Amino acid sequence: MDFSIRTFAVVELFGIDIWITETIVGTWFIMAVLIIAALVLRRLFFRNPKEIPESRLQNIVELIVESMEKFATGPLGEKYAWLDNWFFMLFVFLLFANISGLIGMRPPTADTATTIALAVTSFMLIQSMAFRFAFKRHFKSFFEPFPLFLPMNIIGEFAIIISLSFRLFGNILAGTILMGLVYALPWWVVITGFPAMLHVYFDLFAGAIQAYIFCMLSMSFVGNKLKTT
């Protein structure tokens, strides 16, 4: 089995080669699906908004949004719960990216380029929130318990990127490889429905869990910096 990432095209822009891989195509596809879904829901609900939901769809959407607000309030506190918009978007993208194997795609999160980019984004959010709302405490933490610990504390901050990205990447890639090996088995094993049961775990269950863990850890890091937990 070949588990390498396929390249569909190489585009040269200003003398720089840009590789269009299946990770990029998969990410674009997921983003397009989510954007279209968001626009459709916005058109349905904001053209004639109802204070009391009259449709089952609106009830479901409001339940999901309210659940995310409560989910973010725990680690972030009421004061910074407005970050739930960002984390809701992050969770939905990760969920769809992780479970995209159900439709035969290679999950974008099985590529370190995606997971590191998301981890760097979360890291920047953590640091910007800390420096903006808890500057003195955050700056002082680099020199605790002694100034000699400054290099170690700086390394510890950047370790957040490694922690977030490789945990997500490792779990999703492992599921991708195992499912690939299963489909390489003899045809009489595949048609038994055995792979379908594995998809439930490696794509649906593990994918949802990893999206939850990534968002929860990111929120916990922010909450810890702001001392809201």
PATORGU-944886 format. One record per atom (N, C-alpha, C, CB): z, x, y. Coordinates in steps of 0.2 Angstrom, whole numbers, padded with zeros to 4 digits, always signed. Glycine has a CB too. Example, Ala and Ser with C-alpha at 12.3 -4.5 7.8 and 13.67 -1.06 7.14 Angstrom:
! PATORGU-944886
+0039+0066-0028
+0039+0062-0022
+0039+0066-0016
+0045+0057-0022
+0035+0064-0011
+0036+0068-0005
+0039+0064+0000
+0029+0070-0003
END
This chain:
! PATORGU-944886
+0000+0004-0006
+0000+0000+0000
+0000+0004+0006
+0006-0005+0000
-0004+0002+0011
-0004+0006+0018
+0000+0002+0023
-0012+0007+0020
+0005+0005+0025
+0010+0001+0030
+0009+0004+0037
+0017+0002+0028
+0004+0008+0038
+0002+0011+0045
+0000+0005+0049
-0003+0017+0044
+0000+0006+0056
-0002+0002+0061
-0009+0002+0062
+0002+0002+0067
-0013-0003+0061
-0020-0002+0062
-0022-0002+0069
-0024-0008+0059
-0027+0001+0071
-0030+0002+0078
-0037-0002+0078
-0031+0009+0080
-0037-0007+0082
-0043-0011+0083
-0048-0008+0087
-0042-0018+0085
-0046-0005+0093
-0051-0002+0098
-0047+0004+0102
-0054-0007+0102
-0051+0008+0105
-0048+0013+0109
-0052+0012+0116
-0049+0020+0107
-0049+0010+0121
-0052+0009+0128
-0050+0015+0132
-0050+0002+0131
-0055+0018+0136
-0054+0023+0140
-0053+0020+0147
-0059+0028+0140
-0048+0022+0151
-0046+0019+0158
-0044+0025+0162
-0041+0013+0158
-0048+0027+0167
-0046+0032+0171
-0045+0039+0167
-0040+0031+0176
-0049+0040+0162
-0048+0046+0158
-0043+0046+0153
-0047+0051+0163
-0039+0040+0153
-0034+0039+0148
-0036+0035+0142
-0027+0037+0151
-0035+0037+0136
-0036+0033+0130
-0031+0028+0129
-0038+0037+0124
-0033+0021+0129
-0028+0016+0128
-0029+0013+0121
-0028+0010+0133
-0025+0014+0116
-0026+0011+0109
-0024+0004+0109
-0022+0016+0104
-0028+0000+0107
-0027-0007+0106
-0025-0008+0098
-0033-0012+0108
-0019-0008+0097
-0016-0008+0090
-0015-0016+0088
-0010-0004+0089
-0013-0017+0082
-0011-0023+0080
-0004-0025+0082
-0011-0024+0072
+0000-0021+0084
+0006-0022+0088
+0005-0025+0095
+0010-0016+0089
+0000-0022+0098
-0002-0025+0105
-0005-0032+0104
-0007-0020+0109
-0010-0033+0100
-0013-0039+0099
-0008-0044+0097
-0019-0038+0093
-0004-0043+0092
+0002-0047+0090
+0006-0049+0096
+0006-0044+0084
+0008-0044+0100
+0012-0046+0105
+0009-0050+0110
+0014-0039+0109
+0003-0049+0112
-0001-0053+0116
-0002-0061+0113
-0008-0051+0117
-0003-0061+0107
-0004-0068+0104
+0003-0072+0105
-0006-0067+0097
+0009-0068+0103
+0015-0072+0104
+0017-0074+0111
+0021-0067+0101
+0015-0069+0115
+0016-0071+0123
+0012-0077+0125
+0014-0065+0127
+0006-0077+0122
+0001-0082+0124
+0004-0089+0122
-0006-0081+0122
+0006-0089+0115
+0009-0095+0112
+0015-0098+0116
+0011-0094+0105
+0019-0093+0118
+0025-0095+0122
+0024-0097+0129
+0030-0089+0122
+0019-0094+0132
+0017-0096+0139
+0014-0103+0139
+0012-0091+0142
+0009-0104+0134
+0006-0111+0134
+0011-0116+0132
+0001-0111+0128
+0016-0115+0128
+0021-0119+0126
+0026-0121+0132
+0026-0117+0120
+0027-0116+0136
+0031-0117+0142
+0028-0121+0147
+0033-0110+0145
+0021-0120+0148
+0017-0124+0153
+0017-0131+0151
+0010-0120+0154
+0016-0132+0144
+0015-0139+0142
+0022-0143+0143
+0013-0139+0134
+0027-0139+0141
+0034-0143+0142
+0035-0144+0149
+0039-0138+0138
+0033-0139+0153
+0035-0140+0160
+0031-0146+0163
+0033-0134+0164
+0024-0147+0161
+0020-0152+0163
+0023-0159+0160
+0013-0151+0161
+0025-0159+0154
+0028-0165+0152
+0034-0167+0155
+0029-0164+0144
+0039-0163+0157
+0045-0164+0159
+0046-0165+0167
+0050-0160+0156
+0042-0161+0170
+0043-0160+0177
+0038-0165+0181
+0042-0153+0180
+0033-0168+0178
+0029-0172+0181
+0033-0179+0183
+0023-0174+0177
+0037-0181+0178
+0041-0187+0179
+0048-0186+0176
+0037-0193+0176
+0052-0182+0179
+0058-0180+0176
+0063-0186+0175
+0061-0174+0180
+0067-0186+0170
+0071-0191+0168
+0078-0188+0168
+0070-0195+0162
+0083-0190+0172
+0090-0188+0172
+0093-0189+0165
+0094-0191+0177
+0091-0195+0162
+0094-0197+0155
+0087-0196+0151
+0097-0204+0155
+0087-0191+0146
+0081-0190+0142
+0079-0197+0138
+0083-0185+0137
+0073-0198+0138
+0070-0204+0135
+0066-0202+0128
+0066-0208+0139
+0065-0196+0128
+0061-0194+0122
+0065-0189+0118
+0054-0190+0124
+0063-0189+0111
+0067-0184+0107
+0065-0177+0108
+0065-0186+0099
+0059-0176+0111
+0057-0169+0112
+0062-0166+0118
+0050-0168+0114
+0062-0170+0123
+0067-0168+0129
+0074-0167+0127
+0066-0173+0135
+0076-0171+0122
+0083-0170+0120
+0084-0164+0116
+0085-0176+0115
+0079-0162+0112
+0079-0156+0109
+0079-0150+0113
+0073-0155+0104
+0074-0150+0118
+0074-0144+0123
+0080-0144+0127
+0068-0146+0128
+0083-0149+0129
+0089-0149+0133
+0095-0146+0129
+0091-0155+0136
+0095-0148+0123
+0100-0145+0118
+0099-0138+0117
+0100-0149+0111
+0093-0135+0116
+0092-0128+0115
+0094-0124+0122
+0085-0127+0114
+0092-0127+0128
+0094-0124+0134
+0102-0124+0135
+0091-0127+0140
+0105-0129+0134
+0112-0130+0135
+0116-0125+0130
+0115-0137+0134
+0113-0125+0124
+0116-0120+0119
+0116-0113+0121
+0113-0121+0112
+0110-0111+0124
+0109-0104+0126
+0114-0103+0132
+0102-0103+0128
+0115-0108+0136
+0120-0107+0142
+0127-0106+0139
+0120-0113+0147
+0129-0109+0134
+0136-0108+0131
+0136-0102+0128
+0137-0114+0127
+0131-0100+0124
+0130-0094+0121
+0131-0088+0125
+0123-0093+0117
+0128-0088+0131
+0128-0083+0136
+0135-0082+0140
+0123-0083+0141
+0138-0088+0141
+0145-0088+0144
+0150-0084+0141
+0147-0096+0145
+0150-0084+0134
+0155-0081+0130
+0156-0073+0132
+0154-0081+0123
+0151-0069+0131
+0151-0062+0133
+0150-0061+0140
+0146-0058+0129
+0147-0065+0144
+0146-0063+0151
+0151-0066+0156
+0139-0066+0153
+0154-0072+0154
+0158-0075+0158
+0155-0080+0163
+0162-0071+0162
+0158-0085+0166
+0155-0090+0170
+0151-0087+0176
+0160-0095+0172
+0154-0081+0178
+0151-0078+0185
+0144-0076+0184
+0156-0073+0187
+0143-0073+0178
+0136-0070+0176
+0132-0074+0171
+0137-0063+0174
+0134-0080+0170
+0131-0084+0165
+0123-0085+0167
+0134-0090+0164
+0122-0084+0174
+0115-0085+0176
+0110-0080+0172
+0114-0084+0184
+0112-0075+0169
+0108-0071+0165
+0105-0074+0159
+0112-0064+0164
+0108-0080+0158
+0105-0084+0151
+0098-0085+0151
+0109-0090+0151
+0095-0085+0157
+0088-0086+0158
+0084-0080+0155
+0085-0087+0165
+0086-0074+0156
+0083-0068+0154
+0084-0068+0146
+0086-0062+0157
+0090-0069+0144
+0092-0068+0137
+0089-0074+0133
+0099-0068+0136
+0088-0079+0136
+0084-0085+0132
+0077-0083+0131
+0085-0091+0136
+0074-0080+0136
+0067-0078+0135
+0067-0072+0130
+0064-0075+0142
+0071-0067+0130
+0072-0062+0126
+0073-0064+0118
+0077-0057+0127
+0077-0069+0117
+0079-0071+0111
+0073-0075+0108
+0085-0076+0111
+0069-0079+0112
+0064-0083+0109
+0058-0078+0107
+0061-0088+0115
+0057-0073+0112
+0051-0068+0110
+0053-0065+0104
+0050-0063+0116
+0059-0062+0103
+0061-0059+0097
+0061-0063+0091
+0068-0056+0098
+0063-0069+0091
+0063-0074+0086
+0056-0075+0083
+0066-0080+0087
+0051-0076+0088
+0044-0077+0086
+0041-0071+0083
+0040-0080+0092
+0043-0065+0086
+0040-0058+0084
+0042-0057+0077
+0042-0053+0089
+0049-0058+0076
+0052-0056+0069
+0049-0061+0064
+0059-0057+0070
+0048-0067+0065
+0045-0072+0060
+0038-0072+0059
+0048-0079+0061
+0034-0068+0063
+0027-0069+0063
+0024-0067+0057
+0024-0064+0069
+0028-0063+0052
+0025-0062+0046
+0024-0068+0042
+0030-0057+0042
+0027-0073+0043
+0025-0080+0040
+0018-0082+0040
+0030-0085+0043
+0015-0080+0046
+0008-0082+0046
+0003-0076+0045
+0006-0084+0053
+0006-0071+0041
+0002-0065+0039
+0001-0059+0045
-0005-0067+0038
+0005-0060+0050
+0004-0054+0055
+0009-0049+0053
+0006-0057+0062
+0008-0043+0056
+0013-0038+0056
+0018-0039+0062
+0010-0030+0055
+0024-0040+0061
+0029-0041+0066
+0028-0035+0071
+0036-0042+0064
+0027-0037+0078
+0027-0032+0083
+0034-0028+0083
+0026-0035+0090
+0039-0031+0081
+0046-0027+0081
+0046-0023+0075
+0051-0033+0081
+0041-0022+0071
+0041-0017+0065
+0038-0011+0068
+0037-0020+0059
+0037-0010+0074
+0034-0004+0078
+0040-0002+0083
+0028-0006+0081
+0041+0004+0083
+0046+0007+0087
+0044+0007+0095
+0047+0015+0086
+0037+0006+0096
+0035+0006+0103
+0038-0001+0106
+0027+0006+0103
+0038-0006+0102
+0041-0013+0104
+0048-0012+0105
+0038-0018+0100
+0052-0010+0100
+0059-0011+0100
+0062-0006+0105
+0062-0009+0093
+0059+0000+0106
+0061+0005+0111
+0060+0002+0118
+0058+0012+0110
+0054-0001+0119
+0053-0004+0125
+0058-0010+0127
+0046-0007+0126
+0059-0014+0122
+0064-0019+0123
+0071-0016+0125
+0065-0024+0118
+0073-0011+0121
+0080-0008+0122
+0080-0004+0128
+0081-0003+0116
+0075-0001+0131
+0075+0002+0137
+0076-0003+0143
+0069+0006+0139
+0073-0009+0142
+0073-0015+0147
+0081-0017+0147
+0069-0020+0145
+0084-0018+0141
+0091-0020+0141
+0095-0015+0144
+0093-0022+0134
+0094-0008+0142
+0098-0003+0145
+0097-0003+0153
+0095+0004+0143
+0091-0004+0156
+0091-0004+0163
+0094-0010+0166
+0083-0005+0165
+0094-0016+0162
+0098-0022+0165
+0106-0020+0165
+0097-0028+0160
+0108-0017+0159
+0115-0015+0159
+0117-0011+0164
+0117-0012+0152
+0113-0006+0166
+0115-0001+0171
+0115-0004+0178
+0111+0005+0170
+0109-0008+0179
+0109-0011+0186
+0114-0015+0187
+0102-0014+0186
+0116-0019+0182
+0122-0024+0183
+0128-0020+0184
+0122-0029+0177
+0129-0015+0181
+0135-0011+0181
+0136-0008+0188
+0136-0006+0176
+0130-0005+0190
+0130-0001+0197
+0131-0006+0203
+0124+0003+0197
+0128-0012+0202
+0128-0017+0207
+0134-0021+0208
+0122-0022+0206
+0137-0023+0202
+0143-0027+0203
+0150-0023+0201
+0142-0033+0198
+0149-0017+0198
+0156-0014+0197
+0154-0006+0197
+0158-0015+0189
+0152-0005+0203
+0150+0002+0205
+0155+0007+0204
+0147+0003+0212
+0161+0006+0207
+0166+0011+0207
+0169+0012+0199
+0172+0009+0211
+0170+0007+0196
+0173+0007+0189
+0168+0010+0185
+0175+0000+0187
+0161+0008+0185
+0156+0011+0181
+0155+0019+0182
+0150+0008+0182
+0155+0021+0189
+0154+0028+0190
+0160+0032+0188
+0153+0029+0198
+0166+0029+0189
+0172+0032+0186
+0172+0033+0179
+0178+0029+0189
+0169+0029+0175
+0170+0029+0168
+0166+0035+0165
+0166+0023+0165
+0161+0038+0169
+0158+0044+0167
+0162+0050+0166
+0152+0045+0171
+0168+0050+0170
+0172+0056+0170
+0179+0054+0166
+0174+0057+0177
+0179+0049+0162
+0185+0047+0159
+0184+0050+0151
+0186+0040+0159
+0190+0052+0148
+0196+0053+0151
+0197+0059+0155
+0201+0053+0145
+0192+0064+0154
+0192+0070+0158
+0185+0071+0161
+0195+0076+0154
+0185+0075+0167
+0178+0076+0169
+0174+0080+0164
+0179+0080+0176
+0177+0084+0160
+0173+0088+0155
+0169+0083+0150
+0178+0092+0151
+0171+0077+0150
+0168+0072+0145
+0161+0069+0149
+0172+0067+0143
+0159+0071+0154
+0154+0069+0158
+0147+0069+0154
+0152+0072+0164
+0146+0075+0151
+0140+0075+0146
+0140+0070+0140
+0138+0082+0144
+0146+0070+0137
+0146+0065+0132
+0146+0058+0134
+0153+0066+0128
+0149+0056+0139
+0148+0049+0142
+0141+0048+0144
+0153+0048+0148
+0137+0052+0146
+0130+0051+0148
+0126+0050+0142
+0127+0057+0152
+0127+0054+0137
+0124+0053+0130
+0126+0047+0127
+0126+0059+0125
+0132+0045+0128
+0134+0038+0125
+0131+0032+0128
+0142+0038+0126
+0129+0033+0135
+0126+0028+0138
+0119+0027+0135
+0126+0029+0146
+0115+0033+0135
+0108+0033+0132
+0108+0031+0125
+0105+0039+0133
+0114+0032+0121
+0114+0030+0114
+0113+0022+0113
+0120+0032+0111
+0114+0019+0118
+0113+0011+0118
+0106+0010+0116
+0115+0008+0125
+0101+0014+0119
+0094+0013+0117
+0093+0014+0110
+0090+0018+0122
+0095+0019+0107
+0095+0021+0100
+0098+0015+0096
+0098+0028+0099
+0104+0013+0098
+0107+0008+0094
+0103+0002+0094
+0114+0007+0097
+0101-0001+0099
+0098-0007+0100
+0091-0007+0096
+0097-0010+0107
+0087-0002+0098
+0080-0001+0095
+0079+0000+0088
+0076+0004+0099
+0083+0005+0085
+0082+0007+0078
+0086+0002+0074
+0085+0014+0077
+0091-0002+0076
+0093-0007+0071
+0088-0013+0070
+0100-0010+0075
+0085-0015+0076
+0080-0020+0075
+0074-0018+0071
+0078-0022+0082
+0072-0012+0073
+0066-0009+0070
+0067-0008+0062
+0064-0002+0073
+0072-0005+0061
+0074-0004+0054
+0074-0010+0049
+0080+0000+0053
+0077-0015+0052
+0078-0021+0048
+0071-0025+0047
+0083-0026+0051
+0068-0025+0052
+0061-0029+0052
+0056-0025+0048
+0058-0030+0059
+0056-0018+0049
+0051-0014+0045
+0053-0014+0038
+0051-0007+0048
+0059-0014+0036
+0061-0015+0029
+0059-0021+0026
+0069-0014+0028
+0059-0027+0029
+0057-0033+0027
+0049-0033+0026
+0059-0039+0031
+0046-0030+0031
+0038-0030+0030
+0036-0025+0024
+0036-0026+0037
+0039-0020+0023
+0038-0016+0018
+0039-0019+0011
+0041-0009+0018
+0045-0022+0010
+0047-0025+0004
+0042-0031+0003
+0054-0028+0004
+0040-0035+0008
+0035-0041+0006
+0028-0038+0005
+0035-0045+0013
+0026-0032+0008
+0020-0029+0006
+0020-0027-0002
+0019-0023+0010
+0026-0024-0004
+0026-0022-0011
+0026-0028-0016
+0033-0018-0012
+0029-0033-0013
+0029-0039-0018
+0022-0042-0019
+0034-0045-0014
+0018-0042-0013
+0011-0045-0014
+0007-0040-0017
+0009-0046-0007
+0009-0034-0019
+0005-0029-0023
+0007-0030-0030
+0007-0022-0021
+0011-0034-0032
+0013-0036-0039
+0007-0039-0042
+0019-0040-0039
+0007-0040-0049
+0001-0044-0052
+0001-0051-0050
+0003-0044-0060
-0005-0054-0050
-0006-0060-0047
-0002-0066-0050
-0013-0062-0048
+0000-0065-0057
+0004-0070-0060
+0011-0070-0057
+0004-0069-0067
+0013-0065-0054
+0020-0065-0051
+0020-0068-0044
+0023-0057-0051
+0014-0067-0041
+0014-0069-0034
+0013-0077-0034
+0008-0066-0031
+0009-0080-0039
+0008-0087-0039
+0014-0091-0041
+0002-0089-0043
+0020-0088-0043
+0026-0091-0045
+0029-0094-0039
+0030-0087-0049
+0028-0092-0033
+0032-0094-0028
+0037-0090-0026
+0034-0101-0029
+0038-0084-0030
+0043-0079-0028
+0043-0076-0021
+0043-0074-0034
+0037-0075-0019
+0036-0072-0012
+0039-0077-0007
+0029-0070-0011
+0038-0083-0008
+0040-0088-0003
+0047-0088-0002
+0037-0095-0005
+0051-0087-0007
+0058-0087-0007
+0060-0081-0003
+0061-0087-0014
+0057-0075-0004
+0058-0069+0000
+0057-0070+0007
+0055-0063-0003
+0051-0074+0009
+0050-0075+0016
+0055-0078+0019
+0043-0079+0016
+0058-0083+0016
+0064-0087+0019
+0069-0082+0021
+0067-0092+0014
+0071-0077+0017
+0076-0072+0019
+0074-0067+0024
+0079-0069+0013
+0068-0063+0022
+0066-0058+0026
+0063-0060+0033
+0061-0053+0022
+0060-0065+0033
+0057-0067+0039
+0061-0072+0043
+0050-0071+0038
+0063-0078+0040
+0067-0083+0044
+0074-0081+0045
+0066-0090+0040
+0078-0080+0040
+0085-0078+0040
+0086-0071+0044
+0088-0078+0033
+0083-0066+0041
+0084-0059+0044
+0081-0059+0051
+0081-0054+0040
+0075-0062+0052
+0072-0062+0059
+0077-0065+0064
+0065-0065+0058
+0079-0071+0062
+0084-0075+0067
+0090-0071+0068
+0085-0082+0064
+0093-0068+0063
+0099-0064+0063
+0098-0058+0068
+0102-0062+0057
+0093-0054+0067
+0091-0048+0071
+0090-0050+0078
+0085-0045+0068
+0087-0056+0080
+0086-0058+0087
+0092-0060+0090
+0081-0064+0087
+0097-0063+0086
+0103-0065+0088
+0108-0058+0090
+0107-0069+0083
+0107-0054+0085
+0111-0047+0086
+0109-0043+0092
+0111-0043+0080
+0103-0043+0093
+0100-0039+0099
+0102-0042+0105
+0092-0039+0098
+0102-0049+0106
+0104-0052+0112
+0111-0052+0113
+0101-0059+0112
+0115-0053+0108
+0122-0053+0108
+0125-0046+0110
+0125-0055+0101
+0122-0041+0107
+0124-0034+0109
+0123-0032+0116
+0121-0029+0104
+0117-0034+0118
+0115-0033+0125
+0119-0037+0130
+0107-0035+0126
+0121-0043+0128
+0126-0047+0133
+0133-0044+0132
+0126-0054+0131
+0135-0041+0127
+0141-0038+0126
+0142-0032+0130
+0143-0037+0119
+0136-0028+0130
+0136-0022+0134
+0137-0023+0141
+0130-0018+0133
+0133-0028+0144
+0134-0030+0151
+0141-0033+0152
+0128-0036+0152
+0143-0037+0148
+0150-0040+0149
+0155-0035+0149
+0152-0045+0144
+0155-0030+0145
+0159-0024+0144
+0159-0020+0151
+0158-0020+0138
+0153-0019+0153
+0153-0015+0160
+0156-0019+0166
+0146-0014+0161
+0155-0026+0165
+0158-0030+0171
+0165-0032+0169
+0153-0036+0172
+0168-0030+0163
+0174-0032+0161
+0175-0040+0162
+0179-0029+0166
+0170-0043+0159
+0171-0051+0159
+0173-0053+0152
+0164-0054+0160
+0174-0049+0147
+0176-0051+0141
+0183-0050+0139
+0172-0048+0135
END
